[in-house]
Amino acid sequence: MSTIIAEIISIGRELLIGRTQNTNAVWISSQLLSVGIEISRISIVGDKVYDISRAVLESLARRPSIIITTGGLGPTYDDLTVEGIASALKIPKTMNPKALEQVKSKYQSMGLEMTPSRYKMAMLLEGAEPLMNTLGTAPGMMIEYGGTTIFSLPGVPSEMMEMFSSQVMPRIMEKVPRKRFLERVIVIEGIPESSLAPLIEEWMPSSGGVYLKSHPAGKEPSPTLEVHLSIIGDNFEEMKSLLSRAEESFIRYVLKAGGKIKEAPR
């Protein structure tokens, strides 16, 4: 059962200097994980062609099934995502008729004329498919390259979410097998994370493919830990059974070590 891997590249100097939080990547990750797609890396780069190009090339070298970029599709001088991807893939840009129609229609509806900066938003990679932006002016872009599908989405959260939901996710679901993501959370008291670590290592061989991650939720001398058990698969009943067995066996390890289970929500 192979796992579909995706990477996210968030583009914008505002993210690097802390002016804007990267909520887009968090939201996209949750959407992909809900259908069993694993996010292996999230990168943030600034508004420079070289940086965008390098990030795309480095991502492609890891051979993910999906790369999603956000930001840098607008009309200003520092909206350079298409240029960066073109540089990485060595594919020329061209005026895309469908994208141009979208952009013209948007500005005509606002009573505005086309300008060079507005035409710029219709320049996509040769062979790319434009993605309709129903809430804004800049089209998105999809292109296949060497077994990887690259989606470029706007940075404005509302535009990104609408485009992802209406156009990206349906295309993804056509290409990948439907999987599920299940998770259980166990809250443990009385064991510091440093003491829990060897227990986790001892337990892992019997995990049955369930992934475990611990998160400190309190401070010593009264430590509290949140332990997340998760699994991705395509057989829901089998996944539930594996997760339940893993949870029960891990709780036994914790109790044996003197820990207390505060809660184990279903």
N, C-alpha and C positions, 0 to 999 in steps of 0.2 A: 504494500500500500504506500505509494509514493506521495510525498507532501509537496504541494505547490508552494513555491517560494516567491515572495515579492519584496521589492525594496522601494523606499520612498526617498526622493530627493527634494528637499524644501529649499526654494531659492528666494533670496532677498536679504539685503543688508540689515533691514529692520529686525530680522530674526537673530542675526549675529551680535548686534549691539544691545539686545535685550529690550528693545522698544515694543516688540510684538511677540507674544507667546505662540509657540508652534502648535496651535490647537488643530490645524488642518491635519497634521500627521497623526495626532492622537485619534481623531475621528476616523480617518481612513483606516488606520490599524484596526480599530474596533469593528468596522464594517467588513474588512477582509477576514478577520479572525472568525467572525460569526458564520462564515461559509467554509471554514477549514483551511484558509490560506494563511500560511505562516509568514510573518514579516521578519526578515533576517537582519535588516539594517535600515536605519533612518539617518540620512546625511543632511547637513545644512551648509549651503554655500552662498557666497555673495553674488552680486550682479555683475559678474565678469565672464566674458565668453570662455576664457581659458579655464576658470574654476568650474564652470558648468560642464564644459567638455570633459575635463579630467574626471569629474564625479560620475558622469555617464559612462565613460570608458572603464573606470574602475568597477562600476556596478556590472557592466556587461561581462567583464572578465570573470565574475563570480557566477555567471550564467543563471540568473533568476528567470522565472517564467514571465514576470511582470515587473516593470519599473513605472512608478508614478511620480511625475514631477508636479510641483505646485508653484505658482508665481511666475512673473516675468513674461507675460503674454500681452501686456498692454501697449499703448502707443508711445510711451516716453522713451527717452534715449537709453535708459538703463533697463528696459524690458528686453532681455537678451537670451531668453530660454531657447527660442527656435534657432538662433544663431549658434548657441552653444551645442545643441544637439546636432545641428548640421555639421559643425566642425568635428564632432566626435565620430559621426557615422560616415563622413566624407560624402554626404549627399547634398546636392545643391538645393537652394530655396527657389521657389517659383510662386507666382501669383496663383492661388487656388481659386478656381471659379466659384465653387460652392461657398468657400469662406468669404470671398468678396461679396457674394450676394447677401450673405448674412450681415456683414458689416454695413454694407450700403443700406439695407433695409432698416437696420437699427437707427442709423443717423438720419435717414429720410423721415422716419417716424417722429424724430425729434426736431425736424425742420432744419437740420444742419448739413452743410456740404461736406463732401469728401476732401480730405487733405492728405499730404504725404504720410503724416504720422498715422492717419486712420487706414490708409491703404496698407501700411506696414503690418497691421494685424492680420491681413489676409495672405501674407507671405508665409507659406508653410513648406515643409520638406517635399521634394518631388516624390510622388507616390503615397503621401500621407492622406489620411482621411480626416476632414474637419469634424469637430464635435460642436454641436449647436449650444450657444450660450443664451439661454432664454431670459436670464436676469441681467446680463451685462452686454458689453459690446465685443469683447475679444473671444474669438472661437478657440476651442481647445483643439488638440491634435492627437491622432493615434497613428502609429507606424509600427510595422513588424520588421524586426532586424535580427537575423541569426537565431531564430527560435525564441526571442524575447519580444513581448509586446510592450511598447512604450506609450504611456498615456501622459499628455501634458495638460494640466488643468489650471484654471485661474487661481490667484492667491486670495481673492476676496472669499471669505468662508461661505457666504450664502450662495455665491455663484459656483464655487467648487462643489459644495454638497449637492446642489441640484443637478449639476452635470454628471457627477459621479453616480448618483442614484438613478438618473433617467437614461444615461448613455454608457457609462463605463461598466457598472455592475452587470447589466444585461449582456454586454459583449464578453465579459469575463466568464459568466456562467455558461455561455455557449461553448467555451473553449476548455473548461476544466471540469472534472467530475465533482459532483455535489458532495461536500463533506460537512461534518458538524464539529463544533467545538463545545466541550463540556468542562465545567470547572466546579470544584468544591473548595470551600475555605474553612480551615480549622484554626481556631484561636487558642493558643497555648500560653499558660502562665507558669512561672516558676523555673524556667530553663533559659539561661542566656543563649544567644545565637551561637556563640563560640562553643558551647557545650552541645548544642543541637547538631552542629556540623558533622561530627563523627557518626552520630546516629543516622543522619541522612545518608552518608556514604555507606554505612552498613546495610541500610534498608534498600538502597537503589537497585541492587541486582534482583530483588523480588518485586519490583514496581509494576511489572507487566506492561511496560511502555508508557506508564503515566509519568508526566513531568511534574517535578516538585520545585517550588521556589518559596523561600522564606523571606519575610519582611519584618524588621523590628517595628513594634507598635508601642513600646514602652521602654523605660530605662531601668538599668540595674539600680538598686538591688531588688526591684520588683519587675523583672523582665516580662514583657508580653510580646508574643510573636504571632504574626499572621502567616499561615502556611497555605499556599495555593497549590492544589492538585489539579492538573488539567490533562486533557487528552483530545486529539484530533482523529477523526475516523469517519467511515461511511456507514457503519452498522450501529445504529443508535442503541439498541438493546445490549449489544456486546460492549459498547463503550460504557454504558451505565454500570454493567456488571464489573468490568475491570476497575472502574473508578471507585466503586463501593468496596471491592476487595482491597484495593490499595489504601483507601482511607482507613478501613478497619485495621489492617496490618500496621500502618504507620502509627495509629493511635495506641496500639499495644506497645510499640517501641517507646513512645512518649511516656506512657503511664509507668512502664517498667523503670524508666530513668527518673521517676519522681515528678514528672510534670503533671499539670492539671489541664484538662480540656474545658475551656470557658464556654465555647460554643462550636458547633459543627453544623452550620446551616445547610440545608439541602437546596 
